[in-house]
Amino acid sequence: MNPVLWTLVQDTAIEQALREAAEPAGIEIRPFANVADALSQPEPEGGAILAIDAAAKLKNYLTVVRRVHRTFFFVDCVVFGPARAADQIERERAAGVDRYVPVPLDAEEFAVAFAETASLRRVKSAARLVGRSPAVNEMLRTVLQVAPTEVPVLIEGESGSGKELTARAIHLMSRRADRPFDAVNCGSFAEGVLESELFGHERGSFTGAVSRREGVFERANRGTLLLDEVGEMSLNMQVKLLRVIETGEFMRVGGSQRLHTDVRIVAATNRELETAVERGQFRADLYYRLKVVRIRIPPLRARTEDIPLLVHYFMAQAARRHDKRARSVEPQGMDLLVSYAWPGNVRELANVIDNLTILSREGTIGAAEVEHRLKEQGRTAAFPDLPVRVQRTRDEMERDLILNSLLSLHNDVREILRIARGEAPAAPARWRGYVEVAEDEPRNLEKLEREAIREALAANAGNRRKAARQLGISERTLYRRIREYGLGGGGREAGRD
């Protein structure tokens, strides 16, 4: 869907250039006489581009830009003004200007720039992807280049960085946009279950197969299929996947009929597959089939200027979801959020904002509340000058996620009980238990992790898939921890939906 062009301009040459760029692309133009009229508009489903004439009668156009980004999540600001040096334009961009256009206009250059702005806005709005940093825009330019083709794409990025959103953006910008988009997490299933998930199975092919079932290769036929965490796939399954990619043919588990599928493959991983290939853990021929084009998603710590926009977005979502009044974060609190390392990336940020929105009593969330919540994450975000180790092993990150889940759960329950009793918020001493735990590693960490797993299993009636999802780890990791801590069984099929 095309974005709408909103205009706050007085210069007739700029108006003409905007009309000549927008109308052939089918972009609707809505001129406004003042800022209040523009800000009172509902956000269009396809997003909007707001064109601002710096020479117009505005007190401060950068103030307008900041208000726009606080009010809307899918609106880009294009400012027309006198020619400026590159460092000045960079300061404008940091202040919220998505594109600065020098006047007098170069018509051809502006037409190209406007087309790119419209394309980036189109893909962000379609995939509901929030961000305006150079790192995000550069990644999306690659998406726009590769989406119209049929080549496989390998998306690399840390856990929680937005790999599925990026895959969905590729699908929505492709010729298959009106066809199915399906996704399967290859790390969430045992090998036999994954084979059925991918290819389907015939009735009676194994215990519990009471009817025929289609796999994702059938369901996504003529569409796009995301193979998430493809690096977790066994070598045996890699052979079967390679055959489907090469021939388009497969058989259901327990079947004898060859079926054909026409899917666009997008694979995603948080592992370094090149290293896995060198170690013999991933087939080289499959790797090169999947990475015809490789897209790297920047971690949140590499695009910190997107954090305030994401905070406003997640806060508005949380307010709607929990029927709460919309919140805001005071500047010092926002500084803490921006300085935090975010090892869990956008997913972790969304979780923190959800928690702050639910538990905050005031309309504005203060720095103390943000600091307390970040300390739950077990990090040193309140002290940004201290070194923060961000390169950790996968096991370490997964253990942190489990511990954070337990600590957050305990704190949330205590906080909700305090609110229900009408008591005042807890004093900072509430964190002493966490500090004591951290000082007695690894014994207490293992004890906490064991308790977190036990509570998650109990809360989900033994369903391991749901428990793993609640803890923010893969089922494979959960099974391994269950065996290590003797929490019962360890068989991969137990506790499934």
N, C-alpha and C positions, 0 to 999 in steps of 0.2 A: 504494500500500500504506500502511495506517495505521501511525503510530508506536506504540510500546508506552509505557505510562505506568509509570515506576518511582517508587516513593514511599518517602521517608524522613521520615515524619511521625508525630507522637503525638497531635496535636489532633484530636479526633473531629469537630469542625465542619469542619475542613479536609478530612479523609478523606471526609466526606459530600459536600462541594462537588465534590471531585475525581471521586467516583463519579458524581454527577449530570451532570457535564460530559462524562465519558469514555464511559460505557456507552451512551448513545443514539447516539454517533458510532461505535460498534463498536470502541472502543479498549480493548485488553486492559490490565488493571491488575496490576502485580506489586509487592507491598509487600516491603520489606527491613527487617530488624531492625538492620542496621549498615552502615557505609560499605564495609567489606571485601567483604561479600556483593554489594553493588551493583557495585563495581569489578571483581569476578571474573567478571561476566557477559559473554558474547560480545555484540558489538554487533548489534542486530537489523537485518535487511535494510532495514526501513522506518525505521530510526532510533528514537530514544526521547526522551521528555521526563522528566527527573528532577525530581520535586517534593520540596523540602527545607523542613522546618519549622525555622525559625531557633531556635525555643524547644526543639527536641529536644536530646538529650544528645550534642551534637557539640562537639568542642573549638573548632573554628573553621570555620563553614560555608563561608567564602570559600576556605579551604584545600581543602575538599572540592570546591568548584566548579573550582578550578584543576587538581586531580588528574583530575577528570572530563574536562576539555578536553584534558589531555595524553594521556589513555587512549583516549578516543573522539573521533570526528570528526563524528558525526551524532547527537549528544545535546545537547539544550537543557536548561538549568538554570532552573527556576522556584523562587524563594525566597519563602516566606511569613514576614512579620515585622511588627513594629510600624510604624505610619505614619511616614513620613520626608519631609523636604523634598526638593524636586526635585533640588537639587545633590547631596544624599546618595545619591539613587537613581541619579543619573548616575555617581557614583563606584562604586556597586555594579555597574552595567552594565559600566564600564571594567574592573572586576576579574573579569568573566566571567559575571555574572548576566544571563541573557537576558531575564528578566522578574521584576520585584519586585512582589509582591502584598501590599498592606497588610491587616492583620487588626485588628479583626474584618472579615470579608468582606462585600462587597456582592455578593449572589448573582448578580444579573443582570449586573453589570459584569464579574464574574469569568468567567461563562459565555462572554461575548463575547471576553474576552481569551484564554481557553483555546482557543476555536475558532480564533482567529487564529494562536496559537502552534502549534497542531496543523497548520494549513494550511501555514504557512511551513516547518515541519519536514518535511511530506509532500513539498513541491516540492523542497526541498534534497536530501532523501534520494533521491528518484526520479531527479533529474538529476545526482546525485553532485556537488553544488555546495557547496563549503566556504566558509563565511563567516558572521559574526554581527554585522557592523557595521551601524549605522543606514542607511548608503548602500545596502548590499546588501539589507537587509530592505525598504526603501522601493521599490527596483526590483522585488523579488519580489511585493510587494503589487499592483503594476501587472500583473505577469504573471498573478497569480491572478484579477484582474478581467477581463483580456482573453482568457485562455485558453478559457473556455467559449463564447466567441462565434466567429463565422466571419470576422471582419474581418481584412484584411491588417495586418501589423505590420512596422514599420521599426525595426530595432535599430541604434543608433549606438554606436560605442565604438572605442577605440584598438586597434591590432593586439595580439593576445595577451590581451585583457581578458576573454574568455569569451563571445563572441557566439554561438558554436554551442551551448554549454551552455545559454544562455538560450533559444535557439530550441527546443532539445530539451525544456526545462522547459515551454514553452508547449504543445508537442505532447503531452507526458505528462499535462498537466492539462486537456487538451481532450477533447471527445467523440470525437476521432479517435485516442485513445491506443493502441487496439488495431490501428490501421492503419499503413501504412508511414510512416517518416520518412526522407527523402532530402535530400541536400545537394549543391550544386555550387558550386565557386568560380569565379565569372564572370571573375576576373582571371587565371586559370591557362590559359586557352585562347585560341587565335586565333579570329577571328570564325566561320570556317567550321566549325571543330571544336566551338566552343561551340554552334552551331545543332544539330549532330548530338547533342551531349551533352544538350541540352534536349529536342529533339523526336524524336530517333532518325533513322534513315535506312533507305532501301530498298537491297536488294542491287544493286550496280552503279551506284549514284548518284554515286560518285566513285572514283578510284583507291584500291584497298585495301578497298573496301566489299564484302567477299566474301559477306556474309550480311546479312539484315535485323537491325536493332538497335533495341531500345526506348530511348527517352530517359527522362529523369527525370520528365517530365510523365506518362508512361505508368506508370512504376514506382511513382510516389507517388500514383497515382489513389486517391481517397477518403482520402488521408492528408495529410501536411504536407510542404511543399517549402521548404527554406532556400536562397535565392539569396544566397550570400555574396559580398562585394565587388561588389555590384550596380552600384556607381558606375563600375566599370571596363568596363562593357558599351558597345559601340559604339552610335551613334544608330540605325543600321539594325536592330540586334538589339533595341533598345529598342522600336521600332515593332512587331516581331513578338511581343515579350513582352506589350506592352499589349493586343494583339488577343486573346491567350490569356486574359488576366485579364478582359477585358470579355465575351468570348463563350464561353470554355471550349473553343474549337475550335483545332486546329492540324493541320498536315500534316507527316509525316516528310520529311526531305530526299530529294528525288528521287521522292516519292510524289504521288499524285493524290487519295487518299481522305482526307476530312475526319474526324478523330478527335476524340472528346470526352474531356475530363478534368475531374475534380472534386477540386481540391487547395486546401488552405489555404496561402496564400503568406506566408512570413516572409522579409523581405529584411534584409540586414545590410551595413553599410558602415563604413569608418574614415575616409571623406571627408565634408566638409560638402556635402551634396547641394544645399542651398539656394544655395550659392555656385556650384556646377556648373550649376544651372539658370540663374542670372543670366548666366553666361558662355556659355550655349548649348551646354554639354557634356552636359547631361542634360535630357530632355524634362520639361516642367512637368506635363503631363497624367499621365505615368507616376509622377512623384514624388508627386503628390497621391493617386494610386491606391494607392501602396505605404504611405504614411504616414498611413493612417486613424488608427492609434495609433502613437505613437513612444515607444520605450523607450531611454533613455540608460544605458549601463553605465559605472559609475564606474571610472576608472583605479585601479590598485593604490595609487598614492601618495595617493589620496583616501580610502582605507580601510585605513590602516596597522595598525589594531588586528587586522585579519584575518591579518596576515603571520605571527605566531607559530603560529596554527592551521594555516595553509597549509604552513609549514615542517615541522611535525610530520607532516602528511598526506603531503607529497611525500617526506619522509624514509622513512616507513614503506613507501610504494609502491616507492621505489628499492631499499630493503633486500630486499623480496620479489622484485622483478624481477631483481636482480643476485645474489641468494642471499648477501647480506651481513648482518652483524649490525646490528640497529637502532642508530642513532646518536642523539645529542642535541647541542644547541648550548649552549655556556656563555652566561650572561647577557650578557657584553660582546659576544660574537659576534652574539647575537640583536639587540642594540641597533644594531649596524652594519647588519644586514639590514633592520631597521625604518626606519633613517634613509636608506637608499639610495633613489634616485629611481625605479628600475624603469621605464625607458622602454619595455621590452618586456613590461611588465606580468606577469600570472600565468605566461605561457609562459616568460618569462625567469627568473622565480623557480624554476620547476620545473627548468629546465636547470642553474641554479647548484646547487640542492640535490642533483640527480642527480650532478653532478661531485664535490661535497663528500663525498657518501656513498660513492662508489666509491674516491676517493683517500685518504680519511682513514684513518690507521692506528690511532688511538685511539678509545675508545668515545665520548668527548665531543669535539666539534669546537670548537676554540679560536678566540678572536678573531683571532689571527694568520692562521690558515687562511682564515677568512672574509674578512679584509682582502685577502689575496693573491688570492683568487678574484674579489673584486669589482674589484680593480685590473685584472684581465684584461678586465673589461667596459669599461675605458677611462673610468671615472667617478671621482668624488671622494667616494664614500660613506664612506670612513674619516674624512672631515673634514666632518661634517654642517653645520658653521657656515659653510662656504664656499658662495657662490651656485652653484646648479646650473641650467643652462639646460635646460628641458624642452620648450619650444615650438620644435620644429625642423621643417624641411620634410620631406616624405616621402622625397625623395632622400637627405637627410642621414641619416635614420633607417635607410634601407635600406643605405646605405654602412657605417654603424656596425655593422649586423648582420653584414655580410660580413666586416668586419675582425675583429669579435669572434670569429666562427667560426674564422677562420684562426689568430688568436692562441691561442684555446682549444685548437684541434687540436694546434698545435705544443707547447704546454705539457703537454697530456695525454700525448702520445707521450713527451716527455722524462721526465715523472713516472713513467709505467709502466715505462720502461726502468730508471730508478733503483731502483724497487721490486724489479724482477726481479733486479737485480744486488745487492740488499741494501744499497744505499748510503743514507746519511742524507738527509733531505729537503733540498732545495736552499735556499741562503741567499737573503735578500731581493734580492741582486744579480741574481737571475734576471730581474728586471723591467727591468734597465737597457736592454735592447734595445727594449722597448716605449716607454720614456721617450724614447730617441733618435729613434724613429720619430715620436712625437708632436711633437717639437721641430722636425722638418723637413717639415712639411706645406706644400703639398699633394703634393709630388713623391713622397715615400715612401709616403703614404697610397694614392696611385694605384697605385704599384708593389705594395703589399701587396694591394690589392683585385684587381689583375690576377692576382697569384699565387694568391689565394684561389679565384678563379673557375677558374683553370687546374687547381688541385688537385682542386676539387670535380668538375669534368668528368672528370678522369682517374680519380678514385675511383669514379665511377658509369658508367664505360665510355662517356662521351659523352652519356649520357641526361640531357637538360636539365631534364626535369620533376623527376627525383630530385636533380639538382645544386641546383636552385632550392630544393627542400624542405630539403636539408641546410644551405644557406646562410641559410635563413629569409627568403627574398625571393620575390616573384612571378616567374613565368616571363617575363612581359613585361619586367620590369626586367633579368632575366638576359640576354634576347635583346639588349636595348639595350646592356648593358655589353659583350657579346661583340662587337657591331659596333664600339663605340667603341674597344676595345682590340685589334681585329683578331685575335681568337682563333679565327676560322674560321667561315665561313658567316654565320649570323644568320637563316637561314630558319626560320620558326616550326615547321615540321613535323619538322625533323631531330632525331634522337635521342629520339623519342617511344617509349613502351612499345608 
